[in-house]
Amino acid sequence: MEGLFLKRYHTASCNRNYLSLLSGEDWSVCENHETIMLPFARNSNIDGSSCGGLMYFDNFGGRIIICNPATKTFEPLDPPKFPHPPIMIIFCGSGFGYDPILDDYKVVRHYYHSYFGCIKNPGRDSKHVVEVFSLKNHFWKEIEGPVVDDDLIPTDCMTGIHVDGVCYWTSCICVISFDFTDECFSSFDLPMKNQDEDFLHYLIKVTDMLGVFRYERPPPLGPEYVGFSTTFELLVRKESSWVPWCNIDLYNVVRRPLLLFNEGQILFLEKQVSEHLYQLVVYDFKTEKLEELDIYDYPEQMTIMPYVETRFSLRYPKPMDGSYSKDEEKEENNDRILEWRRKRWMRIRKIKRRTKIMMMIRPKWWIMLKTYVKRAIRADSMYND
């Protein structure tokens, strides 16, 4: 069985991430299919992707799960426990894909250790840390990442796009790729430089090729939004070059594309209804018509993932019955608290360093100020005389 799963966040009773199966006829939510609640804490912002019949979800805070909707089971992955110095960590992104050589599913997470502002290590460069998890061997390993460059840092923390054993992310000026077989990074230029803030680039899978949508950034809701037209330019990657695929003209509706489905004939997008509400819309390339669906969610929370039924057995499966133990929720909340404390500690440390520097230069400024005041008083007394 093939189909589409929609990940949403907003519900009438509580804010929990859950999966719904979409009907292939009118793209509505299948009422006869049971909604699958994801085992994440409430008010948890997560992103996901799919590969084959498995789905991958990451809350970018230490909790990762692999689930199989066919068997309604999931497996939480323990975070890696590599020793790292207590410095600023900039999380960049993660990805999930398949290694055809080793017949193995893998997870990749990469982030940067920033030494900026560290008193004990002045002038040190940042370090790119890459962690890879093998679902077959069931262990994490750390590999060396490429040299850090501000232009090579991904512009978002979402999961990458998986195409034919390679995971892709976008940065300011290029596309970053990770090969699951060789376990190495590479990069190549975007079709147009993304230094212009008025244009956005969004990677998408076009059948078995990598594609990118380039479109003008929509304005916020207001007078400028009414009648605003957006031209979506789709290009695909062929033989180490970008080739134009098609152009789509849409009017004041679209915020971002989500998925290209049915051999490139159906395009799912997000429409902004209000400041805090988005709507799912579908564009048909054959009829060139845009259809609004009765599906809503918070901004940039919807994720559509293609699904192929598989009986792949997870090593330590747990039932996806919507239950989320208090211990697991407490552990996830503790991770958030530790992350908040770490950022607060870095801010306090930075303030103390600045205060120390100001105390060192204060006598000079104080002498200059006293001299300036004395001269001003003297000039004022001479003027009065």
C-alpha positions in Angstrom: 0.0 0.0 0.0 1.2 3.5 -0.9 0.0 6.8 0.3 0.7 10.0 2.1 0.9 10.8 5.8 0.4 14.3 7.2 2.1 15.4 10.4 0.2 18.1 12.2 0.5 19.8 15.6 -2.8 21.5 16.4 -5.7 19.7 17.9 -8.9 20.8 19.5 -8.1 19.2 22.9 -4.4 19.6 23.3 -1.3 20.5 21.3 0.3 17.1 20.3 2.1 16.0 17.2 0.1 13.3 15.3 -0.1 11.5 11.9 -3.1 11.3 9.6 -3.5 9.3 6.4 -4.5 11.3 3.3 -7.0 9.9 0.8 -5.7 9.6 -2.8 -9.0 10.7 -4.3 -9.8 14.1 -2.8 -6.7 14.4 -0.6 -8.8 14.6 2.5 -8.0 13.0 5.9 -9.2 9.3 5.9 -11.8 9.0 8.6 -11.6 5.2 8.7 -7.9 5.3 9.5 -6.9 5.7 13.1 -4.9 8.8 14.0 -1.4 8.0 15.2 -0.2 10.2 18.1 3.5 10.7 18.1 5.4 9.9 21.4 6.6 13.5 22.0 5.8 15.8 24.9 3.2 18.4 24.5 4.1 21.8 23.0 7.1 20.0 21.3 8.2 21.3 17.9 9.4 18.5 15.7 10.2 17.9 12.1 10.2 14.6 10.2 11.0 12.8 6.9 10.4 9.4 5.5 12.5 6.8 3.6 10.9 3.6 2.3 8.3 2.6 4.9 10.1 4.1 7.9 9.6 7.6 9.3 12.0 9.7 11.2 11.2 12.5 13.7 13.5 14.8 15.6 12.7 17.6 18.1 16.2 19.0 17.8 16.6 18.8 21.6 17.8 15.2 22.1 14.8 13.0 21.3 14.7 11.1 18.1 12.4 8.3 17.0 12.0 5.9 14.1 8.5 4.6 13.5 6.8 2.1 11.2 3.1 3.0 10.6 2.4 -0.4 9.1 3.2 -2.2 12.4 2.3 0.8 14.5 5.6 0.6 16.4 8.4 3.1 17.1 11.9 3.0 18.5 13.4 5.9 20.4 17.1 6.4 19.7 19.3 7.1 22.6 21.3 10.4 22.1 25.0 9.9 21.5 27.2 10.3 24.6 30.5 11.6 23.1 32.5 13.9 25.3 32.3 17.5 24.2 33.7 20.6 25.9 31.1 23.0 27.5 31.0 25.5 24.7 28.3 27.1 22.5 26.6 24.5 20.3 24.9 25.6 17.1 22.6 22.8 15.8 22.4 22.7 12.0 20.2 19.9 11.0 19.6 16.2 10.7 18.6 13.6 8.1 17.4 10.1 7.6 18.2 7.9 4.6 19.1 4.5 3.1 22.6 3.1 2.3 22.1 0.7 -0.7 25.6 -0.8 -0.4 25.3 -1.9 3.2 21.5 -2.3 3.1 21.2 -0.1 6.1 19.1 2.9 7.3 21.1 5.7 8.8 20.6 8.9 10.8 22.9 11.9 10.5 23.1 14.9 12.8 25.5 17.7 12.4 26.2 20.8 14.4 29.0 23.3 15.2 31.1 23.8 18.4 31.6 27.5 18.5 34.6 28.8 20.4 33.6 32.5 19.9 33.7 34.3 23.2 35.4 31.5 25.0 38.1 33.0 27.4 40.1 29.7 27.7 40.3 29.2 24.0 40.7 32.7 22.4 41.0 32.8 18.6 40.1 29.1 18.1 38.0 28.2 15.1 34.7 26.4 15.3 34.4 22.7 14.8 31.9 20.8 12.7 30.7 17.7 14.5 28.9 14.9 12.6 27.2 12.0 14.3 25.9 9.0 12.4 23.6 6.3 13.7 23.3 2.9 12.0 19.9 1.2 12.4 21.5 -2.2 11.4 24.4 -2.1 13.9 22.4 0.1 16.3 25.2 2.4 17.5 26.3 6.0 17.1 29.7 7.1 15.7 31.3 10.4 15.3 33.0 11.4 12.1 35.0 14.4 11.1 33.1 17.2 9.4 34.3 19.7 6.7 36.0 22.9 7.6 33.6 25.5 9.1 32.5 28.3 6.9 29.7 30.7 7.6 28.4 30.4 4.0 28.2 26.6 4.5 26.0 26.6 7.6 22.5 25.5 6.7 19.9 28.3 7.0 17.4 26.1 8.8 17.3 23.3 11.3 14.9 21.1 9.4 15.5 17.5 8.3 17.2 17.2 5.0 15.8 16.0 1.7 16.7 12.4 0.9 17.3 11.5 -2.8 18.9 8.2 -3.9 21.1 7.6 -0.8 22.1 11.3 -0.3 20.7 13.9 2.1 20.6 17.6 1.1 20.3 20.9 3.0 20.4 24.5 1.8 22.7 27.2 3.0 23.0 30.9 2.1 24.8 30.3 -1.2 24.9 26.6 -1.9 23.5 23.1 -1.3 25.1 20.8 1.3 25.0 17.1 0.7 25.8 14.0 2.8 26.4 10.6 1.2 25.1 7.8 3.4 27.4 5.3 1.7 30.7 7.2 1.8 29.6 9.2 4.9 31.2 12.4 3.6 30.0 15.9 2.9 30.1 17.9 -0.3 28.5 21.1 -1.6 27.6 22.7 -4.9 26.1 26.1 -5.9 22.4 26.9 -5.9 21.0 27.8 -9.4 21.1 31.5 -8.2 22.8 33.0 -5.3 20.5 33.3 -2.3 22.1 36.5 -1.0 19.0 38.5 -2.0 16.7 38.3 1.0 13.7 38.9 -1.3 14.0 35.4 -2.8 13.8 31.9 -1.1 15.1 28.5 -2.1 13.3 25.4 -1.0 14.6 21.9 -1.8 12.2 19.2 -3.0 12.3 15.7 -4.5 11.2 15.5 -8.1 10.7 11.7 -8.8 14.3 10.4 -8.4 16.0 13.8 -8.8 16.8 16.7 -6.6 14.8 19.9 -7.3 14.7 23.4 -5.9 11.9 25.9 -5.9 13.0 29.5 -6.2 10.4 32.2 -5.5 9.9 35.7 -4.2 9.4 36.0 -0.4 5.7 36.7 0.2 4.9 39.9 2.2 3.1 39.7 5.5 -0.6 39.8 5.7 -1.8 43.3 4.9 -2.5 45.6 2.0 0.6 44.5 0.1 -0.5 40.8 0.4 -3.7 41.3 -1.5 -3.1 40.7 -5.2 0.5 39.6 -4.7 1.6 37.1 -7.3 4.4 34.6 -6.9 6.2 32.8 -9.6 7.6 29.4 -8.5 10.6 28.5 -10.7 11.4 24.8 -10.4 14.8 23.5 -11.4 16.2 20.0 -11.2 19.8 18.7 -10.8 21.0 16.8 -13.9 24.6 15.9 -14.6 26.1 18.4 -12.2 24.0 21.3 -13.4 20.6 22.9 -12.8 18.1 22.5 -15.6 14.8 24.4 -15.7 11.7 22.2 -15.1 8.7 24.4 -15.0 7.2 27.8 -13.8 4.0 28.2 -11.7 2.2 31.5 -11.3 0.2 31.7 -8.1 -1.5 34.7 -6.5 -1.4 35.7 -2.8 -1.8 32.2 -1.5 1.5 30.4 -1.0 4.0 30.5 1.8 6.1 27.4 1.0 5.9 24.2 -1.0 5.7 20.9 0.9 5.8 17.9 -1.4 5.8 17.0 -5.1 3.8 13.8 -5.5 2.4 11.4 -8.1 5.4 11.6 -10.5 5.5 15.4 -10.4 1.8 15.9 -11.1 0.6 17.0 -7.7 2.1 19.8 -5.6 1.2 20.4 -1.9 1.7 23.9 -0.5 0.9 26.0 2.5 -1.4 29.0 2.4 -1.5 31.6 5.1 -5.0 32.3 6.4 -4.2 34.4 9.4 -1.2 35.3 11.5 -1.3 32.0 13.4 -3.1 29.7 11.0 -2.0 28.0 7.7 -4.1 25.9 5.3 -3.1 23.0 3.0 -3.6 23.6 -0.7 -3.0 21.3 -3.7 -1.9 22.4 -7.2 -2.6 20.0 -10.2 -0.2 20.4 -13.1 -2.6 18.8 -15.5 -5.6 21.1 -14.9 -3.4 24.0 -13.6 -5.9 24.6 -10.8 -5.4 25.2 -7.1 -7.6 23.5 -4.6 -8.0 24.4 -1.0 -8.3 21.6 1.5 -10.1 21.6 4.8 -6.9 21.0 6.7 -5.3 23.7 9.0 -2.4 23.9 11.4 -0.1 26.4 13.0 2.5 28.2 10.7 5.2 25.9 9.3 4.1 22.9 11.3 2.7 20.6 8.6 4.9 17.9 7.0 3.7 15.6 4.3 5.6 12.3 3.9 5.2 9.6 1.2 4.6 6.2 2.6 5.2 2.6 1.3 4.1 -0.2 3.5 7.0 -2.3 4.8 7.4 -5.0 7.5 10.8 -3.8 8.6 11.3 -4.9 12.2 12.8 -2.5 14.6 15.2 -3.9 17.1 13.5 -2.4 20.3 10.0 -1.6 19.2 7.4 0.1 21.3 3.6 0.3 20.5 2.4 3.6 19.1 -0.7 3.8 21.2 -0.5 7.5 21.9 0.8 6.9 25.4 3.7 9.0 26.6 5.0 8.1 30.1 5.6 10.7 32.7 9.2 9.6 32.9 9.7 10.2 29.2 8.0 13.5 29.3 10.0 14.5 32.4 13.2 13.5 30.6 12.4 15.5 27.5 11.5 18.6 29.7 14.7 18.2 31.6 16.6 18.3 28.3 14.9 21.6 27.5 15.7 23.0 30.9 19.4 22.0 30.5 19.5 23.6 27.1 18.0 26.8 28.5 20.4 26.8 31.5 23.4 26.3 29.1 22.3 29.3 27.0 21.7 31.4 30.1 25.2 30.4 31.4 26.8 31.5 28.1 25.0 34.9 28.3 26.0 35.5 31.9 29.6 34.5 31.1 29.6 36.9 28.1 28.3 39.7 30.3 30.9 39.1 33.0 33.6 39.2 30.4 32.4 42.5 29.1 32.1 43.9 32.6 35.6 42.9 33.4 36.9 44.6 30.3 34.9 47.8 31.1 36.4 47.8 34.6 39.9 47.6 33.2 39.4 50.6 30.9 37.2 52.6 33.3 40.1 54.6 34.9 41.1 56.0 31.5 37.5 57.0 30.7 37.1 58.5 34.2 40.2 60.7 33.9 39.1 61.9 30.4 35.6 62.7 31.8 37.0 64.6 34.8 39.3 66.6 32.4 36.4 67.4 30.1 34.3 68.6 33.1 37.1 70.8 34.4 37.6 72.4 31.0 33.9 73.0 30.6 33.7 74.7 34.0 36.7 76.8 33.3 35.3 77.9 29.9 32.0 78.7 31.5 33.6 80.8 34.2 35.7 82.7 31.6 32.6 83.4 29.6 30.7 84.8 32.6 33.6 87.1 33.5 
